């Protein structure tokens, strides 16, 4: 019933969906975190590990439907 988080939680619980705005924000924060690490001069192995983890996370987020309509369309397509 929360005004801000309720719709996001219902969308995830009912459809396994993440809305487009949340996807964009998540990807931008991941890019910013990696850029900050790079500008701080962290070691290459830390950057590589971070890039792999962030890439896997981004892939998961982007592979989720954006809402109930998108999930139904995906189920109908061959």
C-alpha atoms as one frame of an Amber mdcrd trajectory, in Angstrom:
protein
   0.000   0.000   0.000   3.030   2.278  -0.022   2.562   5.212  -2.385   6.061
   5.059  -3.899   7.091   1.429  -3.604   3.731  -0.358  -3.737   3.359  -0.322
  -7.546   6.976  -1.417  -8.044   6.581  -4.337  -5.635   3.216  -5.402  -7.117
   4.661  -5.248 -10.637   7.530  -7.508  -9.577   5.397  -9.884  -7.502   2.611
 -10.280 -10.065   4.507 -10.113 -13.365   8.231 -10.341 -12.616   8.429  -6.911
 -14.248  10.644  -3.862 -13.739   9.319  -0.614 -15.196  11.396   1.247 -17.778
  12.165   4.197 -15.530  13.613   1.896 -12.875  15.648   0.050 -15.513  17.147
   3.290 -16.805  17.974   4.508 -13.299  19.574   1.161 -12.377  21.757   1.093
 -15.504  22.829   4.719 -15.045  23.811   4.069 -11.417  25.835   1.018 -12.513
  27.660   3.100 -15.126  28.320   5.852 -12.580  29.662   3.352 -10.032  32.022
   1.819 -12.587  33.170   5.254 -13.802  33.867   6.355 -10.233  35.924   3.221
  -9.619  37.884   3.841 -12.800  38.544   7.508 -11.974  39.696   6.485  -8.497
  42.383   4.391 -10.169  41.387   1.034  -8.737  43.321  -2.012  -9.877  42.497
  -3.709 -13.168  41.347  -6.899 -11.425  38.853  -4.942  -9.315  37.561  -3.145
 -12.398  37.282  -6.417 -14.284  35.385  -8.075 -11.434  33.117  -5.070 -11.102
  32.488  -4.990 -14.866  31.534  -8.678 -14.885  29.163  -8.362 -11.929  27.569
  -5.167 -13.235  27.183  -6.669 -16.718  25.435  -9.734 -15.317  23.172  -7.525
 -13.192  22.352  -5.273 -16.152  21.561  -8.305 -18.302  19.135  -9.592 -15.681
  17.436  -6.210 -15.269  17.103  -5.618 -19.008  15.756  -9.124 -19.612  12.768
  -8.578 -17.291   9.512  -7.397 -18.867   8.603  -3.748 -18.331   5.035  -4.489
 -17.323   2.150  -6.942 -17.609   1.512  -6.148 -21.280   5.083  -6.929 -22.299
   5.053 -10.286 -20.513   1.877 -11.352 -22.344   3.356 -10.275 -25.683   6.519
 -12.308 -24.993   4.458 -15.408 -24.211   2.558 -15.155 -27.522   5.632 -14.701
 -29.713   7.218 -17.885 -31.138
